[in-house]
Amino acid sequence: MPKSSALRIRIEPELHREFLDTCKRLDLPAAQVLRQYMRKFVEEHHTGIQSELFDSGDKDNNYEA
């Protein structure tokens, strides 16, 4: 998938240096590591728009079909 978006964040210089040093030591591109963390975060927290309406396992829905 082509990459067409950028993300700019502010972090402490020490954290930035340590992160880049660790990536280099593990022979991993920093951008790849960040994308992996982002995918995992989204996977763990993604709910989608109105996903609760379509969650068949939710027993708290108080409507009848």
mmCIF file of the N, C-alpha and C atoms, coordinates in Angstrom:
data_MODEL
# 
_entry.id   MODEL 
# 
loop_
_atom_site.group_PDB 
_atom_site.id 
_atom_site.type_symbol 
_atom_site.label_atom_id 
_atom_site.label_alt_id 
_atom_site.label_comp_id 
_atom_site.label_asym_id 
_atom_site.label_entity_id 
_atom_site.label_seq_id 
_atom_site.pdbx_PDB_ins_code 
_atom_site.Cartn_x 
_atom_site.Cartn_y 
_atom_site.Cartn_z 
_atom_site.occupancy 
_atom_site.B_iso_or_equiv 
_atom_site.pdbx_formal_charge 
_atom_site.auth_seq_id 
_atom_site.auth_comp_id 
_atom_site.auth_asym_id 
_atom_site.auth_atom_id 
_atom_site.pdbx_PDB_model_num 
ATOM 1   N N  . MET A 1 1  ? 0.854   -1.170  0.000  1.00 0.00 ? 1  MET A N  1 
ATOM 2   C CA . MET A 1 1  ? 0.000   0.000   0.000  1.00 0.00 ? 1  MET A CA 1 
ATOM 3   C C  . MET A 1 1  ? 0.902   1.235   0.000  1.00 0.00 ? 1  MET A C  1 
ATOM 4   N N  . PRO A 1 2  ? 0.680   2.140   -0.943 1.00 0.00 ? 2  PRO A N  1 
ATOM 5   C CA . PRO A 1 2  ? 1.511   3.348   -0.970 1.00 0.00 ? 2  PRO A CA 1 
ATOM 6   C C  . PRO A 1 2  ? 1.236   4.248   0.230  1.00 0.00 ? 2  PRO A C  1 
ATOM 7   N N  . LYS A 1 3  ? 2.285   4.866   0.712  1.00 0.00 ? 3  LYS A N  1 
ATOM 8   C CA . LYS A 1 3  ? 2.149   5.768   1.859  1.00 0.00 ? 3  LYS A CA 1 
ATOM 9   C C  . LYS A 1 3  ? 1.958   7.181   1.352  1.00 0.00 ? 3  LYS A C  1 
ATOM 10  N N  . SER A 1 4  ? 0.907   7.845   1.842  1.00 0.00 ? 4  SER A N  1 
ATOM 11  C CA . SER A 1 4  ? 0.644   9.194   1.360  1.00 0.00 ? 4  SER A CA 1 
ATOM 12  C C  . SER A 1 4  ? 0.326   10.168  2.482  1.00 0.00 ? 4  SER A C  1 
ATOM 13  N N  . SER A 1 5  ? 0.417   9.728   3.722  1.00 0.00 ? 5  SER A N  1 
ATOM 14  C CA . SER A 1 5  ? 0.156   10.601  4.856  1.00 0.00 ? 5  SER A CA 1 
ATOM 15  C C  . SER A 1 5  ? 1.392   10.675  5.738  1.00 0.00 ? 5  SER A C  1 
ATOM 16  N N  . ALA A 1 6  ? 1.505   11.783  6.435  1.00 0.00 ? 6  ALA A N  1 
ATOM 17  C CA . ALA A 1 6  ? 2.630   11.969  7.347  1.00 0.00 ? 6  ALA A CA 1 
ATOM 18  C C  . ALA A 1 6  ? 2.086   12.351  8.715  1.00 0.00 ? 6  ALA A C  1 
ATOM 19  N N  . LEU A 1 7  ? 2.854   12.047  9.732  1.00 0.00 ? 7  LEU A N  1 
ATOM 20  C CA . LEU A 1 7  ? 2.487   12.355  11.103 1.00 0.00 ? 7  LEU A CA 1 
ATOM 21  C C  . LEU A 1 7  ? 3.679   13.034  11.754 1.00 0.00 ? 7  LEU A C  1 
ATOM 22  N N  . ARG A 1 8  ? 3.428   14.169  12.324 1.00 0.00 ? 8  ARG A N  1 
ATOM 23  C CA . ARG A 1 8  ? 4.512   14.893  12.997 1.00 0.00 ? 8  ARG A CA 1 
ATOM 24  C C  . ARG A 1 8  ? 4.183   14.946  14.481 1.00 0.00 ? 8  ARG A C  1 
ATOM 25  N N  . ILE A 1 9  ? 5.102   14.481  15.310 1.00 0.00 ? 9  ILE A N  1 
ATOM 26  C CA . ILE A 1 9  ? 4.889   14.482  16.758 1.00 0.00 ? 9  ILE A CA 1 
ATOM 27  C C  . ILE A 1 9  ? 6.073   15.153  17.444 1.00 0.00 ? 9  ILE A C  1 
ATOM 28  N N  . ARG A 1 10 ? 5.817   15.620  18.640 1.00 0.00 ? 10 ARG A N  1 
ATOM 29  C CA . ARG A 1 10 ? 6.888   16.216  19.453 1.00 0.00 ? 10 ARG A CA 1 
ATOM 30  C C  . ARG A 1 10 ? 7.189   15.248  20.595 1.00 0.00 ? 10 ARG A C  1 
ATOM 31  N N  . ILE A 1 11 ? 8.450   14.895  20.719 1.00 0.00 ? 11 ILE A N  1 
ATOM 32  C CA . ILE A 1 11 ? 8.890   14.020  21.798 1.00 0.00 ? 11 ILE A CA 1 
ATOM 33  C C  . ILE A 1 11 ? 10.182  14.568  22.389 1.00 0.00 ? 11 ILE A C  1 
ATOM 34  N N  . GLU A 1 12 ? 10.501  14.074  23.561 1.00 0.00 ? 12 GLU A N  1 
ATOM 35  C CA . GLU A 1 12 ? 11.721  14.494  24.219 1.00 0.00 ? 12 GLU A CA 1 
ATOM 36  C C  . GLU A 1 12 ? 12.926  14.044  23.389 1.00 0.00 ? 12 GLU A C  1 
ATOM 37  N N  . PRO A 1 13 ? 13.938  14.881  23.270 1.00 0.00 ? 13 PRO A N  1 
ATOM 38  C CA . PRO A 1 13 ? 15.129  14.516  22.485 1.00 0.00 ? 13 PRO A CA 1 
ATOM 39  C C  . PRO A 1 13 ? 15.768  13.208  22.954 1.00 0.00 ? 13 PRO A C  1 
ATOM 40  N N  . GLU A 1 14 ? 15.773  12.968  24.251 1.00 0.00 ? 14 GLU A N  1 
ATOM 41  C CA . GLU A 1 14 ? 16.364  11.733  24.786 1.00 0.00 ? 14 GLU A CA 1 
ATOM 42  C C  . GLU A 1 14 ? 15.599  10.503  24.306 1.00 0.00 ? 14 GLU A C  1 
ATOM 43  N N  . LEU A 1 15 ? 14.274  10.564  24.350 1.00 0.00 ? 15 LEU A N  1 
ATOM 44  C CA . LEU A 1 15 ? 13.446  9.450   23.884 1.00 0.00 ? 15 LEU A CA 1 
ATOM 45  C C  . LEU A 1 15 ? 13.669  9.226   22.388 1.00 0.00 ? 15 LEU A C  1 
ATOM 46  N N  . HIS A 1 16 ? 13.744  10.297  21.638 1.00 0.00 ? 16 HIS A N  1 
ATOM 47  C CA . HIS A 1 16 ? 13.968  10.204  20.193 1.00 0.00 ? 16 HIS A CA 1 
ATOM 48  C C  . HIS A 1 16 ? 15.296  9.501   19.904 1.00 0.00 ? 16 HIS A C  1 
ATOM 49  N N  . ARG A 1 17 ? 16.333  9.933   20.580 1.00 0.00 ? 17 ARG A N  1 
ATOM 50  C CA . ARG A 1 17 ? 17.655  9.330   20.377 1.00 0.00 ? 17 ARG A CA 1 
ATOM 51  C C  . ARG A 1 17 ? 17.659  7.859   20.755 1.00 0.00 ? 17 ARG A C  1 
ATOM 52  N N  . GLU A 1 18 ? 17.084  7.536   21.919 1.00 0.00 ? 18 GLU A N  1 
ATOM 53  C CA . GLU A 1 18 ? 17.051  6.146   22.372 1.00 0.00 ? 18 GLU A CA 1 
ATOM 54  C C  . GLU A 1 18 ? 16.231  5.266   21.430 1.00 0.00 ? 18 GLU A C  1 
ATOM 55  N N  . PHE A 1 19 ? 15.115  5.803   20.929 1.00 0.00 ? 19 PHE A N  1 
ATOM 56  C CA . PHE A 1 19 ? 14.283  5.049   19.997 1.00 0.00 ? 19 PHE A CA 1 
ATOM 57  C C  . PHE A 1 19 ? 15.058  4.748   18.714 1.00 0.00 ? 19 PHE A C  1 
ATOM 58  N N  . LEU A 1 20 ? 15.689  5.776   18.142 1.00 0.00 ? 20 LEU A N  1 
ATOM 59  C CA . LEU A 1 20 ? 16.447  5.569   16.912 1.00 0.00 ? 20 LEU A CA 1 
ATOM 60  C C  . LEU A 1 20 ? 17.630  4.629   17.137 1.00 0.00 ? 20 LEU A C  1 
ATOM 61  N N  . ASP A 1 21 ? 18.302  4.754   18.264 1.00 0.00 ? 21 ASP A N  1 
ATOM 62  C CA . ASP A 1 21 ? 19.424  3.852   18.578 1.00 0.00 ? 21 ASP A CA 1 
ATOM 63  C C  . ASP A 1 21 ? 18.946  2.409   18.690 1.00 0.00 ? 21 ASP A C  1 
ATOM 64  N N  . THR A 1 22 ? 17.808  2.218   19.327 1.00 0.00 ? 22 THR A N  1 
ATOM 65  C CA . THR A 1 22 ? 17.266  0.866   19.492 1.00 0.00 ? 22 THR A CA 1 
ATOM 66  C C  . THR A 1 22 ? 16.862  0.282   18.144 1.00 0.00 ? 22 THR A C  1 
ATOM 67  N N  . CYS A 1 23 ? 16.205  1.084   17.321 1.00 0.00 ? 23 CYS A N  1 
ATOM 68  C CA . CYS A 1 23 ? 15.828  0.618   15.979 1.00 0.00 ? 23 CYS A CA 1 
ATOM 69  C C  . CYS A 1 23 ? 17.066  0.224   15.176 1.00 0.00 ? 23 CYS A C  1 
ATOM 70  N N  . LYS A 1 24 ? 18.087  1.053   15.268 1.00 0.00 ? 24 LYS A N  1 
ATOM 71  C CA . LYS A 1 24 ? 19.321  0.762   14.535 1.00 0.00 ? 24 LYS A CA 1 
ATOM 72  C C  . LYS A 1 24 ? 19.961  -0.529  15.033 1.00 0.00 ? 24 LYS A C  1 
ATOM 73  N N  . ARG A 1 25 ? 19.993  -0.705  16.349 1.00 0.00 ? 25 ARG A N  1 
ATOM 74  C CA . ARG A 1 25 ? 20.572  -1.917  16.938 1.00 0.00 ? 25 ARG A CA 1 
ATOM 75  C C  . ARG A 1 25 ? 19.821  -3.161  16.483 1.00 0.00 ? 25 ARG A C  1 
ATOM 76  N N  . LEU A 1 26 ? 18.500  -3.046  16.325 1.00 0.00 ? 26 LEU A N  1 
ATOM 77  C CA . LEU A 1 26 ? 17.671  -4.173  15.889 1.00 0.00 ? 26 LEU A CA 1 
ATOM 78  C C  . LEU A 1 26 ? 17.559  -4.270  14.368 1.00 0.00 ? 26 LEU A C  1 
ATOM 79  N N  . ASP A 1 27 ? 18.231  -3.352  13.661 1.00 0.00 ? 27 ASP A N  1 
ATOM 80  C CA . ASP A 1 27 ? 18.213  -3.300  12.204 1.00 0.00 ? 27 ASP A CA 1 
ATOM 81  C C  . ASP A 1 27 ? 16.784  -3.195  11.666 1.00 0.00 ? 27 ASP A C  1 
ATOM 82  N N  . LEU A 1 28 ? 16.015  -2.286  12.285 1.00 0.00 ? 28 LEU A N  1 
ATOM 83  C CA . LEU A 1 28 ? 14.638  -2.035  11.873 1.00 0.00 ? 28 LEU A CA 1 
ATOM 84  C C  . LEU A 1 28 ? 14.459  -0.552  11.554 1.00 0.00 ? 28 LEU A C  1 
ATOM 85  N N  . PRO A 1 29 ? 13.781  -0.238  10.465 1.00 0.00 ? 29 PRO A N  1 
ATOM 86  C CA . PRO A 1 29 ? 13.494  1.169   10.183 1.00 0.00 ? 29 PRO A CA 1 
ATOM 87  C C  . PRO A 1 29 ? 12.532  1.723   11.234 1.00 0.00 ? 29 PRO A C  1 
ATOM 88  N N  . ALA A 1 30 ? 12.815  2.918   11.726 1.00 0.00 ? 30 ALA A N  1 
ATOM 89  C CA . ALA A 1 30 ? 11.968  3.525   12.757 1.00 0.00 ? 30 ALA A CA 1 
ATOM 90  C C  . ALA A 1 30 ? 10.521  3.664   12.280 1.00 0.00 ? 30 ALA A C  1 
ATOM 91  N N  . ALA A 1 31 ? 10.330  4.043   11.024 1.00 0.00 ? 31 ALA A N  1 
ATOM 92  C CA . ALA A 1 31 ? 8.968   4.204   10.497 1.00 0.00 ? 31 ALA A CA 1 
ATOM 93  C C  . ALA A 1 31 ? 8.205   2.883   10.523 1.00 0.00 ? 31 ALA A C  1 
ATOM 94  N N  . GLN A 1 32 ? 8.890   1.789   10.221 1.00 0.00 ? 32 GLN A N  1 
ATOM 95  C CA . GLN A 1 32 ? 8.234   0.477   10.248 1.00 0.00 ? 32 GLN A CA 1 
ATOM 96  C C  . GLN A 1 32 ? 7.786   0.129   11.661 1.00 0.00 ? 32 GLN A C  1 
ATOM 97  N N  . VAL A 1 33 ? 8.631   0.395   12.638 1.00 0.00 ? 33 VAL A N  1 
ATOM 98  C CA . VAL A 1 33 ? 8.293   0.108   14.039 1.00 0.00 ? 33 VAL A CA 1 
ATOM 99  C C  . VAL A 1 33 ? 7.078   0.930   14.461 1.00 0.00 ? 33 VAL A C  1 
ATOM 100 N N  . LEU A 1 34 ? 7.064   2.206   14.108 1.00 0.00 ? 34 LEU A N  1 
ATOM 101 C CA . LEU A 1 34 ? 5.938   3.062   14.467 1.00 0.00 ? 34 LEU A CA 1 
ATOM 102 C C  . LEU A 1 34 ? 4.645   2.592   13.794 1.00 0.00 ? 34 LEU A C  1 
ATOM 103 N N  . ARG A 1 35 ? 4.717   2.197   12.520 1.00 0.00 ? 35 ARG A N  1 
ATOM 104 C CA . ARG A 1 35 ? 3.528   1.689   11.842 1.00 0.00 ? 35 ARG A CA 1 
ATOM 105 C C  . ARG A 1 35 ? 3.006   0.429   12.509 1.00 0.00 ? 35 ARG A C  1 
ATOM 106 N N  . GLN A 1 36 ? 3.924   -0.456  12.949 1.00 0.00 ? 36 GLN A N  1 
ATOM 107 C CA . GLN A 1 36 ? 3.496   -1.679  13.640 1.00 0.00 ? 36 GLN A CA 1 
ATOM 108 C C  . GLN A 1 36 ? 2.773   -1.337  14.943 1.00 0.00 ? 36 GLN A C  1 
ATOM 109 N N  . TYR A 1 37 ? 3.321   -0.398  15.716 1.00 0.00 ? 37 TYR A N  1 
ATOM 110 C CA . TYR A 1 37 ? 2.664   0.024   16.951 1.00 0.00 ? 37 TYR A CA 1 
ATOM 111 C C  . TYR A 1 37 ? 1.295   0.634   16.661 1.00 0.00 ? 37 TYR A C  1 
ATOM 112 N N  . MET A 1 38 ? 1.221   1.440   15.616 1.00 0.00 ? 38 MET A N  1 
ATOM 113 C CA . MET A 1 38 ? -0.045  2.085   15.264 1.00 0.00 ? 38 MET A CA 1 
ATOM 114 C C  . MET A 1 38 ? -1.091  1.045   14.862 1.00 0.00 ? 38 MET A C  1 
ATOM 115 N N  . ARG A 1 39 ? -0.697  0.067   14.046 1.00 0.00 ? 39 ARG A N  1 
ATOM 116 C CA . ARG A 1 39 ? -1.640  -0.983  13.635 1.00 0.00 ? 39 ARG A CA 1 
ATOM 117 C C  . ARG A 1 39 ? -2.144  -1.764  14.844 1.00 0.00 ? 39 ARG A C  1 
ATOM 118 N N  . LYS A 1 40 ? -1.242  -2.113  15.746 1.00 0.00 ? 40 LYS A N  1 
ATOM 119 C CA . LYS A 1 40 ? -1.633  -2.861  16.940 1.00 0.00 ? 40 LYS A CA 1 
ATOM 120 C C  . LYS A 1 40 ? -2.582  -2.036  17.808 1.00 0.00 ? 40 LYS A C  1 
ATOM 121 N N  . PHE A 1 41 ? -2.283  -0.767  17.986 1.00 0.00 ? 41 PHE A N  1 
ATOM 122 C CA . PHE A 1 41 ? -3.121  0.120   18.792 1.00 0.00 ? 41 PHE A CA 1 
ATOM 123 C C  . PHE A 1 41 ? -4.523  0.211   18.201 1.00 0.00 ? 41 PHE A C  1 
ATOM 124 N N  . VAL A 1 42 ? -4.594  0.409   16.893 1.00 0.00 ? 42 VAL A N  1 
ATOM 125 C CA . VAL A 1 42 ? -5.897  0.505   16.226 1.00 0.00 ? 42 VAL A CA 1 
ATOM 126 C C  . VAL A 1 42 ? -6.649  -0.816  16.354 1.00 0.00 ? 42 VAL A C  1 
ATOM 127 N N  . GLU A 1 43 ? -5.966  -1.923  16.143 1.00 0.00 ? 43 GLU A N  1 
ATOM 128 C CA . GLU A 1 43 ? -6.602  -3.236  16.252 1.00 0.00 ? 43 GLU A CA 1 
ATOM 129 C C  . GLU A 1 43 ? -7.179  -3.462  17.652 1.00 0.00 ? 43 GLU A C  1 
ATOM 130 N N  . GLU A 1 44 ? -6.452  -3.047  18.669 1.00 0.00 ? 44 GLU A N  1 
ATOM 131 C CA . GLU A 1 44 ? -6.895  -3.259  20.046 1.00 0.00 ? 44 GLU A CA 1 
ATOM 132 C C  . GLU A 1 44 ? -7.999  -2.303  20.472 1.00 0.00 ? 44 GLU A C  1 
ATOM 133 N N  . HIS A 1 45 ? -8.081  -1.126  19.858 1.00 0.00 ? 45 HIS A N  1 
ATOM 134 C CA . HIS A 1 45 ? -9.027  -0.113  20.314 1.00 0.00 ? 45 HIS A CA 1 
ATOM 135 C C  . HIS A 1 45 ? -10.073 0.287   19.291 1.00 0.00 ? 45 HIS A C  1 
ATOM 136 N N  . HIS A 1 46 ? -10.023 -0.285  18.109 1.00 0.00 ? 46 HIS A N  1 
ATOM 137 C CA . HIS A 1 46 ? -10.958 0.102   17.049 1.00 0.00 ? 46 HIS A CA 1 
ATOM 138 C C  . HIS A 1 46 ? -12.374 -0.353  17.390 1.00 0.00 ? 46 HIS A C  1 
ATOM 139 N N  . THR A 1 47 ? -13.296 0.563   17.316 1.00 0.00 ? 47 THR A N  1 
ATOM 140 C CA . THR A 1 47 ? -14.699 0.207   17.533 1.00 0.00 ? 47 THR A CA 1 
ATOM 141 C C  . THR A 1 47 ? -15.536 0.538   16.318 1.00 0.00 ? 47 THR A C  1 
ATOM 142 N N  . GLY A 1 48 ? -15.089 1.433   15.492 1.00 0.00 ? 48 GLY A N  1 
ATOM 143 C CA . GLY A 1 48 ? -15.843 1.798   14.303 1.00 0.00 ? 48 GLY A CA 1 
ATOM 144 C C  . GLY A 1 48 ? -17.036 2.658   14.645 1.00 0.00 ? 48 GLY A C  1 
ATOM 145 N N  . ILE A 1 49 ? -17.584 3.283   13.642 1.00 0.00 ? 49 ILE A N  1 
ATOM 146 C CA . ILE A 1 49 ? -18.748 4.146   13.840 1.00 0.00 ? 49 ILE A CA 1 
ATOM 147 C C  . ILE A 1 49 ? -19.965 3.281   14.097 1.00 0.00 ? 49 ILE A C  1 
ATOM 148 N N  . GLN A 1 50 ? -20.610 3.497   15.205 1.00 0.00 ? 50 GLN A N  1 
ATOM 149 C CA . GLN A 1 50 ? -21.831 2.806   15.612 1.00 0.00 ? 50 GLN A CA 1 
ATOM 150 C C  . GLN A 1 50 ? -21.660 1.295   15.637 1.00 0.00 ? 50 GLN A C  1 
ATOM 151 N N  . SER A 1 51 ? -20.457 0.809   15.927 1.00 0.00 ? 51 SER A N  1 
ATOM 152 C CA . SER A 1 51 ? -20.234 -0.629  15.924 1.00 0.00 ? 51 SER A CA 1 
ATOM 153 C C  . SER A 1 51 ? -21.078 -1.342  16.960 1.00 0.00 ? 51 SER A C  1 
ATOM 154 N N  . GLU A 1 52 ? -21.437 -0.630  18.039 1.00 0.00 ? 52 GLU A N  1 
ATOM 155 C CA . GLU A 1 52 ? -22.250 -1.269  19.078 1.00 0.00 ? 52 GLU A CA 1 
ATOM 156 C C  . GLU A 1 52 ? -23.618 -1.697  18.543 1.00 0.00 ? 52 GLU A C  1 
ATOM 157 N N  . LEU A 1 53 ? -24.095 -1.078  17.470 1.00 0.00 ? 53 LEU A N  1 
ATOM 158 C CA . LEU A 1 53 ? -25.383 -1.466  16.902 1.00 0.00 ? 53 LEU A CA 1 
ATOM 159 C C  . LEU A 1 53 ? -25.319 -2.805  16.196 1.00 0.00 ? 53 LEU A C  1 
ATOM 160 N N  . PHE A 1 54 ? -24.126 -3.219  15.812 1.00 0.00 ? 54 PHE A N  1 
ATOM 161 C CA . PHE A 1 54 ? -23.974 -4.435  15.044 1.00 0.00 ? 54 PHE A CA 1 
ATOM 162 C C  . PHE A 1 54 ? -23.262 -5.537  15.809 1.00 0.00 ? 54 PHE A C  1 
ATOM 163 N N  . ASP A 1 55 ? -23.005 -5.332  17.071 1.00 0.00 ? 55 ASP A N  1 
ATOM 164 C CA . ASP A 1 55 ? -22.314 -6.318  17.897 1.00 0.00 ? 55 ASP A CA 1 
ATOM 165 C C  . ASP A 1 55 ? -23.320 -7.352  18.367 1.00 0.00 ? 55 ASP A C  1 
ATOM 166 N N  . SER A 1 56 ? -23.317 -8.510  17.737 1.00 0.00 ? 56 SER A N  1 
ATOM 167 C CA . SER A 1 56 ? -24.307 -9.541  18.065 1.00 0.00 ? 56 SER A CA 1 
ATOM 168 C C  . SER A 1 56 ? -24.074 -10.149 19.437 1.00 0.00 ? 56 SER A C  1 
ATOM 169 N N  . GLY A 1 57 ? -22.868 -10.010 19.985 1.00 0.00 ? 57 GLY A N  1 
ATOM 170 C CA . GLY A 1 57 ? -22.580 -10.570 21.295 1.00 0.00 ? 57 GLY A CA 1 
ATOM 171 C C  . GLY A 1 57 ? -22.938 -9.652  22.439 1.00 0.00 ? 57 GLY A C  1 
ATOM 172 N N  . ASP A 1 58 ? -23.439 -8.454  22.153 1.00 0.00 ? 58 ASP A N  1 
ATOM 173 C CA . ASP A 1 58 ? -23.777 -7.480  23.185 1.00 0.00 ? 58 ASP A CA 1 
ATOM 174 C C  . ASP A 1 58 ? -25.156 -7.769  23.740 1.00 0.00 ? 58 ASP A C  1 
ATOM 175 N N  . LYS A 1 59 ? -25.225 -8.170  25.001 1.00 0.00 ? 59 LYS A N  1 
ATOM 176 C CA . LYS A 1 59 ? -26.498 -8.534  25.621 1.00 0.00 ? 59 LYS A CA 1 
ATOM 177 C C  . LYS A 1 59 ? -27.170 -7.345  26.285 1.00 0.00 ? 59 LYS A C  1 
ATOM 178 N N  . ASP A 1 60 ? -26.559 -6.172  26.210 1.00 0.00 ? 60 ASP A N  1 
ATOM 179 C CA . ASP A 1 60 ? -27.135 -4.986  26.833 1.00 0.00 ? 60 ASP A CA 1 
ATOM 180 C C  . ASP A 1 60 ? -28.034 -4.203  25.892 1.00 0.00 ? 60 ASP A C  1 
ATOM 181 N N  . ASN A 1 61 ? -28.159 -4.672  24.645 1.00 0.00 ? 61 ASN A N  1 
ATOM 182 C CA . ASN A 1 61 ? -29.061 -3.984  23.717 1.00 0.00 ? 61 ASN A CA 1 
ATOM 183 C C  . ASN A 1 61 ? -30.487 -4.171  24.202 1.00 0.00 ? 61 ASN A C  1 
ATOM 184 N N  . ASN A 1 62 ? -31.232 -3.090  24.302 1.00 0.00 ? 62 ASN A N  1 
ATOM 185 C CA . ASN A 1 62 ? -32.593 -3.143  24.822 1.00 0.00 ? 62 ASN A CA 1 
ATOM 186 C C  . ASN A 1 62 ? -33.634 -2.976  23.733 1.00 0.00 ? 62 ASN A C  1 
ATOM 187 N N  . TYR A 1 63 ? -33.343 -3.427  22.534 1.00 0.00 ? 63 TYR A N  1 
ATOM 188 C CA . TYR A 1 63 ? -34.311 -3.331  21.459 1.00 0.00 ? 63 TYR A CA 1 
ATOM 189 C C  . TYR A 1 63 ? -34.645 -4.711  20.962 1.00 0.00 ? 63 TYR A C  1 
ATOM 190 N N  . GLU A 1 64 ? -35.807 -4.850  20.390 1.00 0.00 ? 64 GLU A N  1 
ATOM 191 C CA . GLU A 1 64 ? -36.223 -6.127  19.831 1.00 0.00 ? 64 GLU A CA 1 
ATOM 192 C C  . GLU A 1 64 ? -36.330 -6.012  18.340 1.00 0.00 ? 64 GLU A C  1 
ATOM 193 N N  . ALA A 1 65 ? -35.879 -7.045  17.652 1.00 0.00 ? 65 ALA A N  1 
ATOM 194 C CA . ALA A 1 65 ? -35.927 -7.030  16.195 1.00 0.00 ? 65 ALA A CA 1 
ATOM 195 C C  . ALA A 1 65 ? -37.229 -7.629  15.701 1.00 0.00 ? 65 ALA A C  1 
# 
